[in-house]
Amino acid sequence: MKVKLLYFAVLRDIAGRRDDVVEVPEGTRAADLWQRMRENHQALRDVAQPMTAINESYADADQVLRDGDELAFIPPVAGG
Amino acid sequence: MSYFTNEPIDPAALVRGVMRPSDGAYVLFEGVVRNHNEGKAVESIDYEAYLPMAEKEMAQVVADVRAAFPEVAVAVVHRLGHLVIGDSSIAIVCASPHRAEAFEANRMAIDRIKQTVPIWKKERGPDGEEWVGWQCKHG
């Protein structure tokens, strides 16, 4: 199945792009994709799982993803 | 209606849009770009948001404030893009028949917005640039 990953703020700088569509096996959780990002980017190696949004709502990182989901890792927010 | 703008904020318009004849007070809060943060000089800030989600989260904050203070009318606008020293990044107006609720509601609104709405800022200064809240240094 396919999942869309969105990158914001510092994660966009690190990933070098705004989004990705990734092919993942059934049963993949958001946390698995964070693990993959940490493995792919040295700058994230020691960074704990940030808040996670699935389809524009905060979600548990252990939530199992579904085909077509839009996933975003939310770096520390700094509004106001 | 959007809670976000790329243009300078007009607080007077925000007040006009929220005041009812029954209101005896309004509290206006503006967050302003300052020239320092955590001991470092700041020259400008770039704000960005995960827009569709940020609109929803902002609406949730407003709904929660209205639930906590039923007599209070709330208006919020957050600016995005490139801001310089002295620019307002956010304006919140809480109007109420009485002042106490307006003060409390405004404080609740800004505190909640800072906790939950997916907005980020990159500070730029003579020492480089940095995403606020991120432990690594970039740029």
Backbone of each chain as ProteinMPNN parsed JSONL, in Angstrom:
{"seq_chain_A": "MKVKLLYFAVLRDIAGRRDDVVEVPEGTRAADLWQRMRENHQALRDVAQPMTAINESYADADQVLRDGDELAFIPPVAGG", "coords_chain_A": {"N_chain_A": [[0.846, -1.201, 0.0], [0.249, 2.363, -0.338], [1.529, 5.305, 1.206], [1.293, 8.734, 1.976], [3.82, 10.949, 2.843], [4.348, 13.874, 4.631], [6.539, 16.647, 4.933], [7.543, 19.042, 7.274], [8.853, 22.244, 8.203], [11.737, 21.928, 10.153], [12.036, 19.279, 9.476], [11.517, 19.203, 6.77], [13.704, 20.621, 5.817], [15.699, 18.81, 6.501], [14.947, 16.472, 5.137], [14.998, 17.44, 2.608], [12.949, 17.822, 0.847], [9.398, 18.342, 0.198], [7.446, 16.381, 0.404], [6.71, 12.845, 0.181], [5.82, 9.836, -1.483], [5.395, 6.737, -0.176], [5.937, 3.245, -0.442], [4.62, 0.782, 1.52], [4.438, -2.141, 3.664], [1.372, -3.904, 4.584], [0.076, -3.266, 7.834], [2.004, -1.566, 8.692], [3.119, 0.893, 10.96], [2.886, 4.345, 12.033], [5.081, 4.896, 13.621], [6.955, 3.121, 12.631], [7.668, 4.284, 10.238], [8.841, 6.596, 11.152], [11.079, 5.493, 12.327], [12.344, 4.584, 10.037], [12.917, 7.044, 8.828], [14.771, 8.04, 10.661], [16.829, 6.256, 10.256], [17.574, 6.937, 7.708], [18.534, 9.514, 7.837], [21.13, 11.163, 9.176], [21.007, 13.374, 10.888], [18.766, 12.909, 12.363], [19.186, 10.822, 13.993], [19.356, 10.565, 16.781], [16.956, 11.523, 17.595], [13.922, 11.635, 19.288], [10.707, 10.071, 18.751], [8.541, 12.317, 17.26], [5.475, 14.271, 17.756], [2.632, 13.018, 16.003], [0.721, 13.188, 13.038], [-2.106, 11.964, 11.401], [-3.825, 12.051, 8.467], [-4.422, 14.779, 8.866], [-5.006, 15.026, 11.578], [-4.034, 14.809, 15.019], [-2.475, 11.811, 16.067], [-1.934, 8.53, 17.484], [1.337, 7.285, 17.461], [1.603, 4.599, 17.216], [-0.464, 3.78, 15.753], [-1.88, 1.818, 13.184], [-1.227, 2.188, 9.772], [-3.243, 3.037, 6.867], [-3.969, 2.311, 3.423], [-3.327, 5.066, 1.341], [-3.286, 6.927, 3.362], [-2.374, 10.094, 4.824], [0.491, 11.131, 6.228], [2.107, 12.963, 8.747], [4.934, 14.002, 10.507], [5.21, 15.927, 13.377], [7.176, 18.473, 14.14], [8.416, 20.162, 17.138], [5.95, 22.473, 18.021], [5.529, 25.992, 17.405], [3.881, 28.239, 17.509], [2.231, 31.491, 17.728]], "CA_chain_A": [[0.0, 0.0, 0.0], [0.996, 3.616, -0.431], [1.265, 6.321, 2.223], [1.94, 10.011, 1.669], [4.537, 11.558, 3.967], [4.56, 15.317, 4.483], [7.642, 17.155, 5.765], [7.392, 20.456, 7.613], [9.841, 22.962, 9.005], [13.082, 21.351, 10.2], [12.054, 17.974, 8.802], [11.611, 19.472, 5.334], [15.11, 20.963, 5.574], [16.514, 17.596, 6.606], [14.575, 15.538, 4.063], [15.322, 18.065, 1.327], [11.752, 17.885, -0.002], [8.159, 18.632, 0.933], [6.637, 15.179, 0.623], [7.118, 11.585, -0.431], [4.864, 8.732, -1.424], [6.204, 5.547, 0.125], [5.276, 1.94, -0.498], [4.869, 0.093, 2.792], [3.606, -3.344, 3.827], [0.223, -3.857, 5.498], [0.46, -3.368, 9.244], [2.998, -0.554, 9.035], [2.668, 1.953, 11.872], [3.578, 5.627, 11.864], [6.376, 4.803, 14.301], [7.894, 2.411, 11.752], [8.179, 5.234, 9.248], [9.785, 7.474, 11.846], [12.309, 4.713, 12.443], [12.977, 4.602, 8.716], [13.494, 8.383, 8.628], [15.973, 8.146, 11.492], [17.908, 5.488, 9.629], [17.987, 7.583, 6.457], [19.067, 10.866, 8.038], [22.04, 11.242, 10.317], [20.587, 14.441, 11.811], [17.621, 12.463, 13.162], [19.516, 9.535, 14.584], [19.089, 10.536, 18.22], [15.752, 12.313, 17.852], [12.777, 10.811, 19.697], [9.482, 10.159, 17.972], [7.771, 13.54, 17.512], [4.028, 14.111, 17.619], [2.299, 12.449, 14.704], [-0.614, 13.488, 12.517], [-2.571, 11.131, 10.299], [-4.963, 12.698, 7.807], [-4.641, 16.122, 9.42], [-5.374, 15.015, 12.996], [-3.056, 14.138, 15.863], [-2.757, 10.382, 16.18], [-0.929, 7.738, 18.177], [2.352, 6.81, 16.516], [1.457, 3.148, 17.062], [-1.631, 3.501, 14.905], [-1.564, 1.149, 11.921], [-1.594, 3.04, 8.632], [-4.05, 2.437, 5.809], [-3.616, 2.773, 2.084], [-3.782, 6.418, 1.035], [-3.16, 7.841, 4.503], [-1.414, 11.193, 4.759], [1.19, 11.102, 7.512], [3.058, 14.051, 8.988], [5.558, 14.117, 11.817], [5.042, 17.321, 13.762], [8.259, 18.957, 14.999], [7.88, 20.996, 18.216], [5.215, 23.603, 17.448], [6.059, 27.262, 17.899], [2.983, 29.308, 17.08], [2.046, 32.644, 18.605]], "C_chain_A": [[0.88, 1.249, 0.0], [0.54, 4.598, 0.645], [1.974, 7.597, 1.802], [2.554, 10.591, 2.938], [4.733, 13.037, 3.68], [5.668, 15.758, 5.431], [7.444, 18.643, 6.011], [8.612, 20.951, 8.383], [11.193, 22.238, 8.974], [13.137, 20.009, 9.469], [12.102, 18.132, 7.288], [13.067, 19.82, 4.969], [15.972, 19.694, 5.555], [16.217, 16.638, 5.456], [14.933, 16.109, 2.694], [14.15, 18.084, 0.357], [10.516, 18.054, 0.877], [7.353, 17.377, 1.242], [7.229, 14.006, -0.138], [5.889, 10.686, -0.477], [5.687, 7.468, -1.252], [5.333, 4.299, 0.071], [5.63, 1.203, 0.785], [3.984, -1.152, 2.889], [2.406, -3.093, 4.735], [0.726, -3.996, 6.927], [1.504, -2.342, 9.651], [2.376, 0.512, 9.93], [3.435, 3.236, 11.574], [4.977, 5.552, 12.462], [7.407, 4.071, 13.449], [8.49, 3.369, 10.718], [9.101, 6.269, 9.889], [11.128, 6.769, 11.986], [13.079, 4.726, 11.115], [13.626, 5.968, 8.437], [14.782, 8.55, 9.431], [17.141, 7.399, 10.866], [18.447, 6.188, 8.387], [18.687, 8.918, 6.657], [19.853, 10.932, 9.335], [21.553, 12.249, 11.358], [19.452, 13.995, 12.727], [17.942, 11.251, 14.035], [19.144, 9.456, 16.058], [17.801, 11.274, 18.581], [14.577, 11.385, 18.158], [11.592, 11.045, 18.765], [8.738, 11.475, 18.268], [6.266, 13.249, 17.482], [3.721, 13.739, 16.172], [0.895, 12.867, 14.313], [-0.915, 12.544, 11.366], [-3.838, 11.769, 9.754], [-5.405, 13.956, 8.54], [-5.186, 16.137, 10.838], [-4.264, 14.327, 13.784], [-3.47, 12.686, 16.07], [-1.639, 9.722, 16.973], [0.05, 7.187, 17.146], [2.278, 5.301, 16.311], [0.246, 2.77, 16.205], [-1.166, 2.871, 13.586], [-2.084, 1.997, 10.757], [-2.449, 2.266, 7.639], [-3.642, 3.031, 4.473], [-4.175, 4.176, 1.852], [-3.691, 7.396, 2.189], [-2.121, 8.926, 4.218], [-0.803, 11.331, 6.156], [2.143, 12.284, 7.602], [3.618, 13.911, 10.386], [5.613, 15.601, 12.149], [6.204, 17.723, 14.657], [7.656, 19.862, 16.089], [7.208, 22.256, 17.651], [5.636, 24.887, 18.131], [5.192, 28.429, 17.425], [2.931, 30.435, 18.103], [3.082, 33.702, 18.383]], "O_chain_A": [[2.074, 1.197, 0.294], [-0.646, 4.713, 0.954], [3.111, 7.56, 1.331], [1.893, 10.707, 3.97], [5.224, 13.411, 2.616], [5.738, 15.312, 6.576], [7.207, 19.411, 5.079], [9.289, 20.208, 9.092], [11.731, 21.966, 7.9], [14.171, 19.649, 8.907], [12.667, 17.285, 6.596], [13.588, 19.369, 3.948], [16.85, 19.533, 4.707], [17.134, 16.061, 4.87], [15.146, 15.363, 1.738], [14.338, 18.335, -0.834], [10.568, 17.933, 2.101], [6.649, 17.328, 2.25], [8.117, 14.158, -0.976], [5.02, 10.768, 0.391], [6.559, 7.161, -2.065], [4.171, 4.3, 0.476], [6.807, 1.021, 1.098], [2.918, -1.213, 2.277], [2.423, -2.177, 5.557], [1.67, -4.737, 7.201], [1.856, -2.252, 10.827], [1.259, 0.972, 9.691], [4.492, 3.213, 10.945], [5.937, 6.073, 11.893], [8.6, 4.362, 13.532], [9.667, 3.271, 10.371], [10.031, 6.761, 9.248], [12.182, 7.373, 11.788], [14.302, 4.862, 11.089], [14.726, 6.047, 7.89], [15.758, 9.126, 8.949], [18.288, 7.841, 10.933], [19.623, 6.055, 8.049], [19.362, 9.406, 5.75], [19.312, 10.778, 10.43], [21.67, 12.013, 12.561], [19.199, 14.627, 13.752], [17.071, 10.724, 14.727], [18.677, 8.422, 16.534], [17.584, 11.611, 19.745], [14.275, 10.471, 17.39], [11.494, 12.07, 18.091], [8.347, 11.715, 19.41], [5.845, 12.123, 17.216], [4.453, 14.097, 15.25], [-0.011, 12.898, 15.146], [-0.091, 12.347, 10.473], [-4.8, 11.996, 10.486], [-6.59, 14.168, 8.797], [-5.764, 17.134, 11.27], [-3.631, 13.39, 13.298], [-4.65, 12.373, 16.227], [-0.547, 10.272, 17.117], [-0.352, 6.688, 16.096], [2.829, 4.778, 15.342], [-0.023, 1.593, 15.969], [-0.204, 3.321, 12.964], [-3.226, 2.457, 10.762], [-2.401, 1.038, 7.565], [-3.051, 4.109, 4.405], [-5.345, 4.442, 2.13], [-3.987, 8.578, 2.018], [-1.148, 8.721, 3.493], [-1.501, 11.613, 7.13], [2.888, 12.573, 6.666], [2.869, 13.722, 11.344], [6.007, 16.424, 11.323], [6.223, 17.349, 15.83], [6.505, 20.282, 15.971], [7.823, 23.01, 16.896], [6.049, 24.879, 19.29], [5.7, 29.465, 16.998], [3.504, 30.345, 19.189], [3.059, 34.737, 19.049]]}, "seq_chain_B": "MSYFTNEPIDPAALVRGVMRPSDGAYVLFEGVVRNHNEGKAVESIDYEAYLPMAEKEMAQVVADVRAAFPEVAVAVVHRLGHLVIGDSSIAIVCASPHRAEAFEANRMAIDRIKQTVPIWKKERGPDGEEWVGWQCKHG", "coords_chain_B": {"N_chain_B": [[-13.769, 31.027, 6.144], [-10.551, 31.945, 7.277], [-8.017, 31.286, 9.696], [-5.572, 32.255, 9.243], [-3.114, 34.424, 7.725], [-1.172, 35.995, 5.183], [-0.655, 38.602, 5.205], [0.001, 41.829, 6.805], [-1.338, 42.062, 10.116], [-4.49, 43.391, 11.0], [-5.49, 44.655, 13.79], [-7.602, 46.281, 14.663], [-9.65, 45.796, 12.866], [-10.166, 43.182, 13.477], [-11.204, 43.437, 16.051], [-13.505, 44.972, 15.496], [-14.931, 43.061, 14.106], [-15.748, 41.262, 15.997], [-16.998, 42.366, 18.227], [-20.013, 42.711, 20.117], [-23.197, 44.314, 20.765], [-23.77, 43.802, 23.418], [-21.375, 43.531, 24.689], [-19.055, 44.559, 27.144], [-16.39, 44.83, 27.295], [-13.243, 44.251, 25.731], [-10.437, 42.104, 25.287], [-7.4, 42.446, 23.794], [-4.836, 40.558, 22.497], [-1.579, 40.675, 21.257], [1.018, 38.959, 19.715], [4.409, 39.645, 19.236], [7.187, 40.05, 17.069], [10.357, 39.91, 18.438], [13.672, 41.267, 19.134], [15.436, 39.398, 20.112], [16.151, 36.107, 21.382], [16.395, 33.643, 23.777], [18.956, 34.525, 24.491], [20.135, 35.13, 22.082], [20.623, 37.223, 19.187], [17.951, 38.305, 17.132], [16.805, 38.802, 13.857], [14.792, 38.423, 12.007], [11.803, 36.462, 11.471], [10.588, 33.511, 10.046], [7.45, 32.228, 9.516], [5.589, 29.225, 9.307], [2.927, 26.896, 8.495], [1.107, 23.818, 8.871], [-1.245, 23.845, 6.888], [-4.114, 22.92, 6.374], [-4.52, 21.279, 8.603], [-3.764, 23.003, 10.657], [-5.752, 24.946, 10.529], [-7.931, 23.441, 11.426], [-7.08, 22.723, 14.008], [-6.877, 25.231, 15.16], [-9.545, 26.019, 15.063], [-10.526, 24.191, 16.871], [-9.325, 25.035, 19.267], [-10.577, 27.536, 19.536], [-13.22, 26.668, 19.817], [-13.018, 25.263, 22.218], [-12.345, 27.313, 23.991], [-14.654, 28.852, 23.809], [-16.426, 27.035, 24.896], [-15.517, 26.909, 27.497], [-15.844, 29.496, 28.326], [-18.678, 30.668, 27.957], [-19.872, 33.161, 27.49], [-18.112, 34.631, 26.052], [-16.895, 36.087, 23.088], [-14.77, 35.148, 20.438], [-11.944, 35.9, 18.446], [-9.372, 35.101, 16.186], [-6.294, 35.62, 14.537], [-3.515, 34.473, 12.753], [-0.347, 35.289, 11.554], [1.563, 34.342, 8.687], [4.677, 33.576, 6.975], [7.321, 35.887, 6.11], [8.475, 37.753, 8.746], [9.41, 40.765, 10.432], [11.274, 42.546, 13.028], [9.081, 43.814, 15.423], [6.787, 43.306, 13.999], [3.484, 42.002, 14.222], [2.731, 38.698, 15.035], [0.574, 37.248, 15.799], [-2.854, 37.853, 16.588], [-5.309, 38.032, 19.055], [-8.617, 38.393, 19.939], [-10.79, 38.717, 22.608], [-14.012, 39.185, 23.468], [-16.427, 40.331, 25.807], [-19.255, 40.521, 28.051], [-18.267, 41.239, 30.544], [-15.103, 42.1, 32.041], [-13.4, 40.198, 33.305], [-13.748, 37.552, 32.359], [-12.98, 37.942, 29.728], [-10.225, 38.482, 29.891], [-9.325, 36.029, 30.996], [-10.14, 34.16, 29.072], [-8.662, 34.944, 26.863], [-6.059, 34.415, 27.661], [-6.197, 31.631, 27.933], [-6.637, 30.958, 25.272], [-4.243, 31.76, 23.86], [-2.343, 30.235, 25.204], [-3.151, 27.611, 24.608], [-3.008, 27.597, 21.81], [-0.273, 27.788, 21.434], [0.451, 25.295, 22.261], [-0.745, 23.312, 20.63], [-1.337, 23.918, 17.895], [-0.225, 23.273, 14.635], [2.26, 25.05, 13.862], [5.234, 26.59, 12.827], [8.392, 28.225, 13.449], [11.164, 29.842, 12.026], [13.971, 31.304, 13.155], [15.995, 34.016, 12.181], [19.228, 35.406, 12.35], [22.253, 37.276, 13.145], [23.908, 35.169, 13.817], [23.131, 33.058, 12.3], [20.581, 30.685, 11.371], [17.668, 29.172, 12.826], [15.392, 26.607, 13.675], [12.85, 27.138, 15.903], [12.64, 25.493, 18.976], [13.712, 23.158, 18.153], [16.283, 20.837, 18.719], [18.652, 20.531, 17.283], [21.102, 22.378, 15.43], [20.83, 24.334, 12.518], [22.036, 25.654, 9.485]], "CA_chain_B": [[-12.943, 31.93, 6.944], [-9.265, 31.367, 7.652], [-7.346, 31.844, 10.864], [-4.202, 32.586, 8.854], [-2.951, 35.43, 6.691], [0.203, 36.364, 4.844], [-0.599, 40.068, 5.225], [0.036, 42.404, 8.157], [-2.593, 41.913, 10.864], [-5.209, 44.622, 11.342], [-6.212, 44.298, 15.022], [-8.85, 47.043, 14.789], [-10.669, 45.078, 12.086], [-10.502, 41.972, 14.236], [-12.074, 43.878, 17.142], [-14.816, 45.33, 14.923], [-15.633, 41.859, 13.662], [-16.132, 40.371, 17.103], [-17.761, 43.062, 19.275], [-21.474, 42.728, 20.082], [-23.705, 45.423, 21.604], [-23.811, 43.396, 24.832], [-20.029, 43.429, 25.245], [-18.57, 45.713, 27.881], [-14.927, 44.83, 27.307], [-12.527, 43.248, 24.953], [-9.002, 42.005, 25.528], [-6.64, 42.172, 22.567], [-3.453, 40.115, 22.679], [-0.766, 40.542, 20.052], [2.386, 38.466, 19.837], [5.231, 40.533, 18.41], [8.561, 39.585, 16.83], [11.333, 40.683, 19.211], [15.015, 41.218, 18.538], [16.306, 38.447, 20.8], [15.509, 34.921, 21.94], [17.324, 32.763, 24.476], [20.301, 35.078, 24.507], [20.676, 35.372, 20.745], [19.973, 38.292, 18.429], [17.016, 37.877, 16.092], [16.526, 39.859, 12.879], [13.499, 38.156, 11.37], [11.265, 35.122, 11.7], [9.696, 32.96, 9.027], [6.427, 31.337, 10.07], [4.852, 28.362, 8.388], [1.945, 26.039, 9.16], [0.489, 22.71, 8.141], [-2.451, 24.677, 6.855], [-5.446, 22.366, 6.637], [-4.572, 20.808, 9.983], [-3.676, 24.164, 11.545], [-7.096, 25.555, 10.578], [-8.775, 22.594, 12.277], [-6.636, 22.822, 15.398], [-7.236, 26.571, 15.63], [-10.991, 25.984, 15.303], [-10.729, 23.423, 18.1], [-8.98, 25.915, 20.388], [-11.647, 28.526, 19.68], [-14.402, 25.969, 20.337], [-12.769, 24.942, 23.622], [-12.427, 28.567, 24.751], [-16.077, 29.216, 23.859], [-17.09, 26.108, 25.824], [-15.087, 27.249, 28.856], [-16.338, 30.854, 28.62], [-19.784, 30.771, 26.987], [-20.271, 34.546, 27.186], [-17.02, 35.317, 25.369], [-16.717, 35.951, 21.637], [-13.329, 34.98, 20.197], [-11.431, 35.994, 17.076], [-7.932, 34.857, 16.139], [-5.62, 35.544, 13.233], [-2.073, 34.233, 12.86], [0.336, 35.638, 10.313], [2.592, 33.422, 8.194], [5.625, 34.178, 6.045], [8.518, 36.561, 6.618], [8.155, 38.856, 9.652], [10.579, 41.45, 10.978], [11.113, 43.041, 14.397], [7.942, 44.711, 15.61], [5.583, 42.776, 13.344], [2.639, 41.11, 15.019], [2.579, 37.373, 14.452], [-0.77, 36.746, 16.124], [-3.755, 38.72, 17.35], [-6.467, 37.334, 19.621], [-9.571, 39.288, 20.598], [-11.861, 38.1, 23.369], [-14.982, 40.2, 23.884], [-17.293, 39.759, 26.834], [-20.0, 41.525, 28.822], [-17.457, 41.657, 31.689], [-13.69, 41.997, 31.677], [-12.645, 39.072, 33.879], [-13.799, 36.41, 31.437], [-12.233, 38.281, 28.513], [-8.804, 38.255, 30.193], [-9.051, 34.595, 31.173], [-10.332, 33.451, 27.805], [-7.562, 35.271, 25.971], [-4.896, 33.672, 28.146], [-6.404, 30.231, 27.574], [-6.496, 30.813, 23.812], [-2.841, 31.817, 23.411], [-1.616, 29.086, 25.756], [-3.526, 26.404, 23.855], [-2.487, 27.703, 20.443], [1.161, 27.488, 21.471], [0.658, 23.867, 22.547], [-1.34, 22.305, 19.741], [-1.539, 24.239, 16.473], [1.031, 23.0, 13.916], [2.891, 26.251, 13.314], [6.669, 26.582, 13.139], [9.087, 29.465, 13.105], [12.621, 29.806, 11.848], [14.551, 32.602, 13.485], [17.231, 34.37, 11.485], [19.983, 36.453, 13.032], [23.659, 37.353, 12.716], [24.588, 33.9, 14.069], [22.591, 32.004, 11.453], [19.14, 30.484, 11.48], [17.341, 28.039, 13.698], [13.975, 26.304, 13.932], [12.629, 27.273, 17.334], [12.168, 24.283, 19.629], [14.453, 22.005, 17.65], [17.544, 20.808, 19.462], [19.805, 20.602, 16.389], [21.329, 23.678, 14.791], [20.933, 24.239, 11.067], [22.278, 26.909, 8.791]], "C_chain_B": [[-11.655, 31.223, 7.346], [-8.734, 32.039, 8.904], [-5.947, 32.334, 10.514], [-4.185, 33.621, 7.742], [-1.465, 35.603, 6.392], [0.411, 37.873, 4.895], [-0.441, 40.562, 6.664], [-1.341, 42.33, 8.821], [-3.174, 43.29, 11.171], [-6.042, 44.343, 12.601], [-7.532, 45.046, 15.157], [-9.977, 46.35, 14.023], [-11.119, 43.827, 12.818], [-11.472, 42.316, 15.375], [-13.472, 44.2, 16.609], [-15.625, 44.093, 14.569], [-16.212, 41.023, 14.794], [-17.066, 41.042, 18.122], [-19.266, 43.007, 19.023], [-21.977, 43.866, 20.983], [-23.702, 45.084, 23.091], [-22.434, 43.35, 25.482], [-19.612, 44.718, 25.932], [-17.061, 45.807, 27.891], [-14.415, 43.914, 26.215], [-11.076, 43.277, 25.372], [-8.351, 41.62, 24.219], [-5.238, 41.743, 22.955], [-2.778, 40.109, 21.318], [0.584, 39.976, 20.44], [3.233, 39.196, 18.809], [6.633, 39.951, 18.261], [9.532, 40.504, 17.563], [12.74, 40.407, 18.697], [15.976, 40.267, 19.242], [15.487, 37.243, 21.214], [16.582, 34.017, 22.531], [18.773, 33.22, 24.308], [20.895, 35.383, 23.147], [19.898, 36.471, 20.028], [19.104, 37.696, 17.332], [16.749, 39.065, 15.171], [15.18, 39.668, 12.196], [13.075, 36.738, 11.71], [10.404, 34.729, 10.506], [8.756, 31.963, 9.69], [5.836, 30.479, 8.972], [3.912, 27.47, 9.194], [1.57, 24.886, 8.242], [-0.97, 23.137, 7.979], [-3.786, 23.971, 7.098], [-5.585, 21.891, 8.083], [-4.554, 21.981, 10.964], [-5.027, 24.878, 11.64], [-7.993, 24.761, 11.53], [-8.395, 22.727, 13.739], [-6.983, 24.191, 15.982], [-8.736, 26.62, 15.938], [-11.305, 25.229, 16.593], [-10.407, 24.265, 19.323], [-10.105, 26.925, 20.621], [-12.896, 27.876, 20.274], [-14.226, 25.658, 21.82], [-12.852, 26.196, 24.494], [-13.889, 28.987, 24.887], [-16.823, 28.308, 24.837], [-16.756, 26.47, 27.27], [-15.651, 28.601, 29.297], [-17.485, 31.183, 27.656], [-20.167, 32.206, 26.613], [-19.244, 35.279, 26.322], [-17.054, 35.039, 23.87], [-15.225, 36.005, 21.335], [-13.013, 35.177, 18.719], [-9.915, 35.845, 17.127], [-7.454, 34.989, 14.701], [-4.124, 35.405, 13.471], [-1.438, 34.549, 11.511], [1.386, 34.592, 9.975], [3.506, 34.164, 7.234], [6.742, 34.887, 6.78], [8.134, 37.776, 7.462], [9.443, 39.458, 10.2], [10.248, 42.012, 12.363], [9.947, 44.033, 14.459], [6.677, 44.248, 14.927], [4.793, 41.913, 14.327], [2.476, 39.785, 14.299], [1.199, 36.793, 14.72], [-1.549, 37.843, 16.833], [-4.949, 37.883, 17.789], [-7.339, 38.379, 20.301], [-10.603, 38.437, 21.321], [-12.757, 39.21, 23.894], [-15.999, 39.557, 24.811], [-18.104, 40.87, 27.491], [-19.167, 42.071, 29.976], [-15.99, 41.306, 31.461], [-13.0, 40.715, 32.142], [-12.598, 37.894, 32.914], [-12.984, 36.686, 30.171], [-10.732, 38.062, 28.722], [-8.493, 36.759, 30.245], [-9.137, 33.831, 29.861], [-9.159, 33.709, 26.866], [-6.308, 34.493, 26.368], [-5.0, 32.195, 27.773], [-6.152, 30.029, 26.076], [-5.026, 30.801, 23.403], [-2.06, 30.634, 23.954], [-1.904, 27.82, 24.961], [-2.959, 26.431, 22.442], [-1.008, 27.317, 20.417], [1.438, 26.007, 21.694], [0.289, 22.959, 21.383], [-1.354, 22.649, 18.256], [-0.217, 24.054, 15.714], [1.529, 24.206, 13.118], [4.36, 26.179, 13.724], [7.28, 27.915, 12.78], [10.584, 29.232, 13.04], [13.141, 31.202, 12.118], [15.837, 32.804, 12.7], [17.899, 35.519, 12.217], [21.414, 36.431, 12.549], [24.4, 36.03, 12.909], [24.081, 32.761, 13.202], [21.096, 31.869, 11.646], [18.849, 29.206, 12.239], [15.835, 27.868, 13.796], [13.751, 26.311, 15.431], [12.041, 25.981, 17.89], [12.899, 23.032, 19.192], [15.844, 22.009, 18.248], [18.783, 20.941, 18.579], [19.92, 22.004, 15.8], [21.487, 23.467, 13.283], [21.238, 25.619, 10.505], [23.434, 27.673, 9.384]], "O_chain_B": [[-11.669, 30.047, 7.71], [-8.978, 33.223, 9.138], [-5.211, 32.781, 11.394], [-5.104, 33.697, 6.926], [-0.615, 35.38, 7.254], [1.514, 38.365, 4.658], [-0.706, 39.83, 7.617], [-2.37, 42.512, 8.171], [-2.46, 44.219, 11.548], [-7.166, 43.852, 12.502], [-8.489, 44.504, 15.71], [-11.119, 46.322, 14.48], [-12.293, 43.458, 12.786], [-12.431, 41.587, 15.63], [-14.482, 43.776, 17.171], [-16.847, 44.074, 14.712], [-17.07, 40.17, 14.565], [-17.835, 40.36, 18.8], [-19.74, 43.218, 17.907], [-21.251, 44.323, 21.865], [-23.639, 45.981, 23.932], [-22.328, 43.153, 26.692], [-19.782, 45.813, 25.398], [-16.503, 46.759, 28.436], [-15.063, 42.941, 25.83], [-10.543, 44.317, 25.76], [-8.696, 40.608, 23.608], [-4.53, 42.467, 23.655], [-3.332, 39.601, 20.343], [1.221, 40.454, 21.379], [2.832, 39.349, 17.655], [7.197, 39.421, 19.219], [9.539, 41.716, 17.347], [12.977, 39.463, 17.943], [17.184, 40.314, 19.008], [14.271, 37.338, 21.379], [17.556, 33.671, 21.862], [19.674, 32.43, 24.028], [22.033, 35.845, 23.056], [18.694, 36.634, 20.223], [19.473, 36.713, 16.689], [16.5, 40.181, 15.628], [14.51, 40.64, 11.847], [13.874, 35.924, 12.172], [9.595, 35.52, 10.021], [9.182, 31.0, 10.329], [5.609, 30.941, 7.854], [4.07, 27.307, 10.403], [1.695, 24.964, 7.02], [-1.817, 22.832, 8.819], [-4.535, 24.403, 7.974], [-6.628, 22.076, 8.71], [-5.246, 21.956, 11.982], [-5.401, 25.36, 12.709], [-8.721, 25.338, 12.337], [-9.26, 22.832, 14.609], [-7.34, 24.3, 17.155], [-9.149, 27.191, 16.947], [-12.234, 25.584, 17.318], [-11.135, 24.219, 20.314], [-10.531, 27.142, 21.755], [-13.555, 28.461, 21.134], [-15.176, 25.775, 22.594], [-13.37, 26.144, 25.61], [-14.315, 29.427, 25.955], [-17.742, 28.753, 25.525], [-17.601, 26.355, 28.158], [-15.902, 28.825, 30.48], [-17.289, 31.886, 26.664], [-20.724, 32.44, 25.541], [-19.477, 36.414, 25.907], [-17.22, 33.897, 23.441], [-14.5, 36.816, 21.912], [-13.729, 34.679, 17.849], [-9.257, 36.398, 18.009], [-8.115, 34.534, 13.767], [-3.54, 36.123, 14.282], [-1.931, 34.131, 10.463], [2.021, 34.025, 10.864], [3.167, 35.239, 6.739], [7.075, 34.547, 7.915], [7.536, 38.723, 6.95], [10.435, 38.758, 10.406], [9.103, 41.963, 12.812], [9.852, 44.96, 13.654], [5.593, 44.742, 15.239], [5.363, 41.195, 15.148], [2.132, 39.74, 13.118], [0.711, 35.951, 13.965], [-0.988, 38.65, 17.574], [-5.523, 37.129, 17.003], [-6.866, 39.153, 21.134], [-11.216, 37.548, 20.729], [-12.322, 40.065, 24.665], [-16.385, 38.402, 24.633], [-17.689, 42.029, 27.489], [-19.326, 43.231, 30.358], [-15.674, 40.334, 30.774], [-12.118, 40.201, 31.455], [-11.539, 37.311, 32.681], [-12.372, 35.777, 29.609], [-10.049, 37.525, 27.85], [-7.538, 36.284, 29.631], [-8.31, 32.965, 29.577], [-8.712, 32.806, 26.159], [-5.588, 33.978, 25.513], [-4.02, 31.582, 27.351], [-5.53, 29.047, 25.67], [-4.605, 29.909, 22.666], [-1.208, 30.08, 23.258], [-0.992, 27.043, 24.675], [-2.488, 25.413, 21.935], [-0.548, 26.619, 19.513], [2.515, 25.513, 21.362], [0.943, 21.938, 21.168], [-1.381, 21.739, 17.427], [0.802, 24.62, 16.109], [1.275, 24.363, 11.924], [4.684, 25.757, 14.834], [6.77, 28.645, 11.93], [11.176, 28.536, 13.865], [12.807, 32.157, 11.417], [16.656, 31.895, 12.57], [17.248, 36.472, 12.647], [21.762, 35.663, 11.652], [25.408, 35.785, 12.245], [24.535, 31.625, 13.34], [20.423, 32.822, 12.038], [19.666, 28.287, 12.288], [15.093, 28.834, 13.975], [14.403, 25.559, 16.156], [11.074, 25.442, 17.352], [12.73, 21.967, 19.785], [16.511, 23.042, 18.286], [19.832, 21.397, 19.035], [18.926, 22.723, 15.693], [22.179, 22.553, 12.836], [20.742, 26.628, 11.007], [23.766, 28.758, 8.907]]}, "name": "protein", "num_of_chains": 2, "seq": "MKVKLLYFAVLRDIAGRRDDVVEVPEGTRAADLWQRMRENHQALRDVAQPMTAINESYADADQVLRDGDELAFIPPVAGGMSYFTNEPIDPAALVRGVMRPSDGAYVLFEGVVRNHNEGKAVESIDYEAYLPMAEKEMAQVVADVRAAFPEVAVAVVHRLGHLVIGDSSIAIVCASPHRAEAFEANRMAIDRIKQTVPIWKKERGPDGEEWVGWQCKHG"}
